[in-house]
């Protein structure tokens, strides 16, 4: 797997002396093309258990990488039809449900489009003909599932789970900890997402999660006071290149095969499920404020969002700031 450092769009902010004690254990490691940070609060966690947690989180990489030739997803994209593991099957099914929910604003079939743009290495945009050709090789409706067999029905289409798998892994890790008898005092940071498991301490203190300001990364946009929730952020300020005054970032519009161009700078989603947060933060960015607001208010329960607009306005939807 090609490793490239992805800067965090979200910062976990420690604001209370309640955590400044010996019962805090942290570890950082590299996985899923980003730095992963895991912290336990109020628990005397042994190094052996931390290593077990790291191994568990990393174990999913063998399923979800689109570029590692040994991964299951790579083999599926190459073979076009094969029996897959329960893990990959569950992840694909879950991701497809958000493709349907968002009418394709979130789309896991943009592998060819994403590889074409490759914004971390490109210096100028591809031609319109190249974009049109890549756009033809998309469409979540071309993924067929029968029992454990996944079939990609369109030639050239490649499944890309990079915008969903980390959230899926975070949710599985929450289940893993619950089986170990741990359901609070854990903070997991993976790329642009923070998963808060339970509350931060035995005193029922919530986590403070700061969202980095996309206009000025030395400051925070806002700080969220949350517990037992996930915070996922998608924005234009981390992976991009500029050409003739236009910023070409990594969030693709499935309908155009090119980076989204609208009045949004950054979207943060607050909800319980990390996988949902990953999918919706991307989808809301693609959909735009009005359609995203309508989806939240009419079809989604327990989901809040913070929109940072290009004009500097901050808009909260279904989330109350204390």
C-alpha positions as CSV (number, residue, x, y, z in Angstrom):
1,X,0.0,0.0,0.0
2,X,1.4,3.4,-0.9
3,X,1.8,5.4,2.3
4,X,1.2,9.2,2.2
5,X,0.8,11.3,5.3
6,X,-2.7,12.7,5.6
7,X,-3.1,15.6,7.9
8,X,-5.9,15.5,10.4
9,X,-8.9,17.7,9.7
10,X,-10.0,17.2,13.3
11,X,-8.0,17.7,16.5
12,X,-8.9,16.0,19.8
13,X,-8.6,18.7,22.4
14,X,-7.7,17.9,26.0
15,X,-9.3,20.6,28.1
16,X,-9.6,19.1,31.5
17,X,-7.2,18.3,34.3
18,X,-9.3,15.2,35.0
19,X,-7.3,13.4,32.3
20,X,-3.9,14.6,33.5
21,X,-3.2,11.5,35.5
22,X,-1.4,8.2,35.3
23,X,-4.6,6.4,34.1
24,X,-4.2,7.7,30.5
25,X,-2.5,5.6,27.8
26,X,-1.9,6.6,24.2
27,X,-0.4,5.1,21.2
28,X,0.0,6.3,17.5
29,X,0.7,4.2,14.5
30,X,0.3,4.3,10.7
31,X,-2.5,2.5,8.9
32,X,-4.9,3.1,6.1
33,X,-2.6,5.8,4.6
34,X,-2.9,7.9,7.7
35,X,-1.8,8.3,11.3
36,X,-4.0,6.6,13.8
37,X,-4.1,7.7,17.4
38,X,-5.7,5.6,20.2
39,X,-6.1,6.9,23.7
40,X,-7.6,5.2,26.8
41,X,-8.7,7.4,29.7
42,X,-9.2,6.4,33.3
43,X,-8.0,2.8,32.7
44,X,-4.7,1.2,33.5
45,X,-4.2,-0.4,30.1
46,X,-1.3,-2.8,29.6
47,X,1.1,-2.5,26.6
48,X,0.1,-6.0,25.6
49,X,-3.5,-4.9,25.2
50,X,-2.6,-1.8,23.3
51,X,-0.7,-4.0,20.9
52,X,-3.7,-6.3,20.5
53,X,-5.8,-3.2,19.7
54,X,-3.3,-2.1,17.1
55,X,-3.2,-5.5,15.5
56,X,-7.0,-5.6,15.4
57,X,-7.4,-2.2,13.7
58,X,-4.7,-3.0,11.2
59,X,-6.1,-6.5,10.4
60,X,-8.8,-5.0,8.1
61,X,-6.2,-3.5,5.7
62,X,-5.9,-6.9,4.1
63,X,-9.5,-6.6,3.0
64,X,-10.0,-2.9,1.9
65,X,-6.9,-1.6,0.1
66,X,-7.5,-0.8,-3.6
67,X,-3.8,-0.6,-4.3
68,X,-2.2,-3.5,-2.4
69,X,-2.1,-6.5,-4.7
70,X,-2.5,-8.8,-1.8
71,X,-5.7,-7.2,-0.5
72,X,-9.1,-8.8,-1.1
73,X,-10.5,-5.6,-2.7
74,X,-7.7,-5.4,-5.1
75,X,-8.3,-9.0,-6.2
76,X,-12.1,-8.3,-6.5
77,X,-11.4,-5.3,-8.8
78,X,-9.1,-7.5,-10.9
79,X,-11.3,-10.7,-11.0
80,X,-14.6,-8.8,-11.4
81,X,-16.6,-11.5,-9.7
82,X,-15.6,-13.6,-6.7
83,X,-16.7,-15.0,-3.4
84,X,-15.6,-12.5,-0.7
85,X,-15.1,-12.7,3.0
86,X,-17.9,-11.8,5.4
87,X,-15.9,-8.7,6.4
88,X,-15.6,-7.3,2.8
89,X,-19.2,-8.2,2.0
90,X,-20.5,-6.4,5.1
91,X,-18.5,-3.3,4.3
92,X,-19.6,-3.2,0.7
93,X,-23.2,-3.8,1.6
94,X,-23.2,-1.0,4.2
95,X,-21.4,1.4,1.8
96,X,-24.0,0.7,-0.9
97,X,-26.8,1.5,1.4
98,X,-25.4,5.1,1.7
99,X,-24.9,5.3,-2.0
100,X,-28.7,4.6,-2.3
101,X,-29.6,6.9,0.6
102,X,-27.7,9.9,-0.9
103,X,-28.8,9.2,-4.5
104,X,-25.2,8.6,-5.5
105,X,-23.7,11.7,-3.9
106,X,-21.6,9.2,-2.0
107,X,-20.3,6.6,-4.4
108,X,-17.8,3.7,-3.8
109,X,-17.4,3.1,-7.6
110,X,-15.2,6.2,-8.2
111,X,-12.0,4.2,-8.2
112,X,-11.1,4.9,-11.8
113,X,-12.0,8.6,-11.4
114,X,-9.9,8.9,-8.2
115,X,-6.9,7.3,-9.8
116,X,-7.2,9.6,-12.8
117,X,-7.2,12.8,-10.7
118,X,-4.7,11.6,-8.1
119,X,-4.6,15.1,-6.7
120,X,-1.6,14.5,-4.4
121,X,0.7,14.0,-7.4
122,X,-0.9,15.9,-10.3
123,X,0.1,19.4,-11.3
124,X,-2.6,20.1,-13.9
125,X,-6.1,18.7,-14.5
126,X,-6.8,15.8,-16.9
127,X,-8.4,16.5,-20.3
128,X,-12.2,16.5,-20.6
129,X,-12.0,13.4,-22.7
130,X,-10.1,11.6,-20.0
131,X,-12.6,12.7,-17.4
132,X,-15.5,11.6,-19.6
133,X,-14.0,8.2,-20.1
134,X,-13.3,7.7,-16.4
135,X,-16.8,8.9,-15.5
136,X,-18.3,6.2,-17.8
137,X,-16.7,3.6,-15.5
138,X,-18.8,4.4,-12.5
139,X,-22.2,3.5,-11.0
140,X,-23.0,1.7,-7.8
141,X,-26.0,0.0,-9.6
142,X,-23.4,-2.1,-11.5
143,X,-22.4,-4.0,-8.3
144,X,-24.3,-7.2,-7.9
145,X,-24.3,-9.2,-4.7
146,X,-25.6,-12.8,-4.5
147,X,-24.9,-14.5,-1.2
148,X,-21.1,-13.9,-0.7
149,X,-20.4,-13.4,-4.4
150,X,-19.8,-9.8,-5.5
151,X,-19.9,-9.1,-9.2
152,X,-18.8,-5.9,-10.9
153,X,-20.9,-5.8,-14.0
154,X,-19.3,-2.8,-15.8
155,X,-15.8,-3.2,-17.4
156,X,-13.4,-0.5,-16.0
157,X,-15.4,0.1,-12.8
158,X,-13.3,-0.2,-9.7
159,X,-14.6,-0.2,-6.1
160,X,-12.9,2.3,-3.8
161,X,-13.6,2.0,-0.1
162,X,-11.1,4.6,1.0
163,X,-13.9,7.1,2.0
164,X,-15.7,4.5,4.1
165,X,-13.5,1.7,5.3
166,X,-11.9,3.7,8.2
167,X,-15.3,4.4,9.6
168,X,-16.3,0.8,9.2
169,X,-13.1,-0.2,11.1
170,X,-13.8,2.3,13.9
171,X,-17.3,0.8,14.4
172,X,-15.9,-2.7,14.5
173,X,-13.3,-1.6,17.0
174,X,-16.0,-0.2,19.2
175,X,-17.7,-3.7,19.1
176,X,-14.3,-5.3,19.8
177,X,-13.8,-3.2,22.9
178,X,-17.4,-3.8,24.1
179,X,-16.6,-7.6,24.0
180,X,-13.6,-6.8,26.2
181,X,-15.8,-5.0,28.7
182,X,-14.8,-1.5,27.7
183,X,-17.6,0.9,26.7
184,X,-16.2,4.3,27.7
185,X,-13.1,6.4,28.0
186,X,-11.6,5.7,24.6
187,X,-10.7,8.1,21.8
188,X,-9.8,6.8,18.3
189,X,-8.6,9.3,15.7
190,X,-8.3,8.1,12.1
191,X,-7.6,10.6,9.4
192,X,-10.4,13.2,9.4
193,X,-12.5,11.3,12.0
194,X,-12.7,11.1,15.7
195,X,-14.6,8.3,17.4
196,X,-15.5,8.9,21.1
197,X,-16.4,5.7,22.9
198,X,-18.6,6.6,25.9
199,X,-17.5,9.5,27.9
200,X,-14.0,10.6,28.7
201,X,-13.9,9.9,32.4
202,X,-15.6,8.3,35.4
203,X,-16.8,11.8,36.4
204,X,-19.1,11.7,33.3
205,X,-17.0,14.3,31.5
206,X,-17.7,14.6,27.8
207,X,-14.9,14.7,25.2
208,X,-14.0,18.0,23.7
209,X,-13.3,17.7,20.0
210,X,-12.1,20.7,18.1
211,X,-12.7,21.1,14.4
212,X,-9.7,22.7,12.6
213,X,-10.5,26.0,10.9
214,X,-10.1,25.4,7.1
215,X,-9.4,29.2,6.6
216,X,-6.7,29.3,9.3
217,X,-5.3,25.9,10.4
218,X,-3.6,27.5,13.4
219,X,-7.0,28.0,15.0
220,X,-10.2,26.0,15.6
221,X,-13.4,26.5,13.7
222,X,-15.4,25.4,16.8
223,X,-15.2,22.9,19.7
224,X,-17.8,20.1,20.1
225,X,-18.8,18.8,23.5
226,X,-19.8,15.1,22.8
227,X,-19.9,11.6,24.1
228,X,-20.3,8.2,22.5
229,X,-20.3,9.8,19.0
230,X,-18.2,10.1,15.9
231,X,-17.1,13.3,14.3
232,X,-16.1,13.1,10.6
233,X,-14.9,15.9,8.5
234,X,-14.4,16.3,4.7
235,X,-12.9,19.4,3.2
236,X,-10.8,21.0,0.4
237,X,-7.8,22.2,2.4
238,X,-5.8,19.0,2.8
239,X,-5.4,17.1,-0.5
240,X,-5.4,19.3,-3.6
241,X,-3.4,21.0,-6.3
242,X,-4.0,24.5,-7.8
243,X,-3.9,25.3,-11.5
244,X,-4.7,28.7,-13.1
245,X,-6.3,29.9,-9.9
246,X,-8.6,26.9,-9.4
247,X,-8.2,24.4,-6.5
248,X,-8.7,20.8,-7.6
249,X,-9.3,18.7,-4.4
250,X,-9.9,15.1,-3.7
251,X,-13.7,15.1,-3.2
252,X,-15.1,14.0,-6.5
253,X,-18.6,14.8,-7.9
254,X,-19.9,11.4,-9.2
255,X,-22.0,13.2,-11.7
256,X,-19.2,15.1,-13.4
257,X,-16.2,12.9,-12.7
258,X,-14.3,16.0,-11.4
259,X,-13.7,17.7,-8.0
260,X,-16.8,19.3,-6.5
261,X,-17.1,23.0,-7.2
262,X,-19.6,24.7,-4.9
263,X,-19.8,27.2,-2.0
264,X,-18.7,24.7,0.7
265,X,-15.2,24.7,2.2
266,X,-15.7,21.9,4.8
267,X,-18.3,19.6,6.2
268,X,-18.3,18.0,9.6
269,X,-20.9,15.3,10.5
270,X,-21.7,14.3,14.1
271,X,-23.4,10.9,14.6
272,X,-23.0,7.6,16.4
273,X,-21.8,5.4,13.5
274,X,-18.3,6.2,12.2
275,X,-19.1,4.6,8.8
276,X,-22.2,6.7,8.5
277,X,-20.2,9.8,9.4
278,X,-17.6,9.0,6.7
279,X,-20.2,8.5,4.0
280,X,-22.3,11.5,4.9
281,X,-19.5,14.0,5.3
282,X,-18.6,13.3,1.7
283,X,-22.2,13.1,0.5
284,X,-23.2,16.4,2.1
285,X,-20.2,18.1,0.5
286,X,-21.3,16.8,-2.9
287,X,-25.0,17.5,-2.4
288,X,-24.6,21.1,-1.2
289,X,-26.1,22.7,1.9
290,X,-29.8,22.8,1.0
291,X,-30.1,19.2,-0.1
292,X,-28.0,18.0,2.8
293,X,-30.1,20.0,5.2
294,X,-33.3,18.4,3.8
295,X,-31.9,14.9,4.1
296,X,-30.9,15.5,7.7
297,X,-34.2,17.0,8.7
298,X,-36.5,14.6,6.8
299,X,-34.7,11.3,6.7
300,X,-31.9,11.1,9.3
301,X,-32.2,10.8,13.1
302,X,-29.4,11.5,15.4
303,X,-27.3,13.2,12.8
304,X,-25.9,16.8,13.1
305,X,-23.6,18.7,10.8
306,X,-21.4,21.8,10.7
307,X,-20.9,23.5,7.3
308,X,-18.0,25.9,6.8
309,X,-18.9,28.0,3.8
310,X,-16.4,29.6,1.4
311,X,-17.8,33.0,2.4
312,X,-16.7,32.4,6.0
313,X,-20.2,31.6,7.3
314,X,-20.5,28.6,9.7
315,X,-23.9,26.9,9.6
316,X,-25.1,24.3,12.1
317,X,-27.8,21.8,11.1
318,X,-29.4,19.8,13.9
319,X,-26.6,20.5,16.3
320,X,-26.7,22.9,19.2
321,X,-23.5,24.6,20.3
322,X,-23.3,25.2,24.0
